[in-house]
Amino acid sequence: MMKKLELKNLGVQEMNTTEMLNTEGGSLLSFLDGLMGGVNTLLGNVVNTLNKILSPLINIGIGPL
């Protein structure tokens, strides 16, 4: 049978979300800013890919989709 590892006995402290964000070098606002930047980049890539795929179809006369 496996014993439970008690991290508190090893000196490990629990951290709340705010402490974790600050430890990782950012605040909630910088985290959200980074997240939104990632979403914007993803959407931009999707739009560019769709443009590359659909532009030739529109140009050869299939018409707007």
Secondary structure per residue as TSV (DSSP state, phi and psi in degrees):
chain	resnum	aa	ss	phi	psi
A	1	M	-	360.0	136.7
A	2	M	-	-85.3	138.5
A	3	K	-	-82.4	149.4
A	4	K	-	-76.0	137.2
A	5	L	-	-88.3	116.2
A	6	E	-	-90.4	101.3
A	7	L	G	-66.5	-30.9
A	8	K	G	-61.7	-32.9
A	9	N	G	-71.2	-17.6
A	10	L	G	-96.9	5.4
A	11	G	T	88.3	11.8
A	12	V	-	-83.6	130.0
A	13	Q	-	-102.8	144.8
A	14	E	-	-77.3	149.3
A	15	M	-	-128.4	143.8
A	16	N	-	-88.3	177.6
A	17	T	H	-59.9	-43.1
A	18	T	H	-61.9	-44.7
A	19	E	H	-63.5	-38.5
A	20	M	H	-65.6	-42.9
A	21	L	H	-64.1	-41.8
A	22	N	H	-68.8	-35.7
A	23	T	H	-66.9	-36.1
A	24	E	T	-76.8	-0.9
A	25	G	T	93.9	21.0
A	26	G	-	-154.2	161.1
A	27	S	-	-97.7	178.1
A	28	L	H	-61.5	-39.4
A	29	L	H	-64.9	-41.7
A	30	S	H	-69.1	-32.5
A	31	F	H	-63.8	-47.6
A	32	L	H	-64.4	-38.0
A	33	D	H	-62.3	-43.6
A	34	G	H	-64.5	-39.0
A	35	L	H	-63.7	-45.5
A	36	M	H	-65.6	-36.6
A	37	G	H	-61.7	-39.9
A	38	G	H	-66.1	-40.3
A	39	V	H	-65.2	-43.3
A	40	N	H	-61.9	-41.4
A	41	T	H	-63.5	-44.3
A	42	L	H	-61.4	-47.4
A	43	L	H	-63.3	-39.4
A	44	G	H	-62.0	-41.4
A	45	N	H	-65.2	-39.4
A	46	V	H	-64.8	-45.0
A	47	V	H	-63.1	-43.3
A	48	N	H	-63.0	-40.7
A	49	T	H	-65.2	-45.8
A	50	L	H	-61.7	-38.6
A	51	N	H	-62.2	-42.5
A	52	K	H	-65.4	-35.0
A	53	I	H	-78.0	-43.5
A	54	L	H	-84.3	-27.5
A	55	S	H	-57.3	-47.1
A	56	P	H	-62.5	-34.7
A	57	L	H	-66.3	-40.8
A	58	I	H	-68.7	-39.1
A	59	N	H	-68.2	-27.2
A	60	I	T	-89.4	6.4
A	61	G	T	101.9	6.6
A	62	I	-	-68.0	-28.4
A	63	G	-	97.7	171.9
A	64	P	-	-67.6	144.2
A	65	L	-	-95.5	360.0
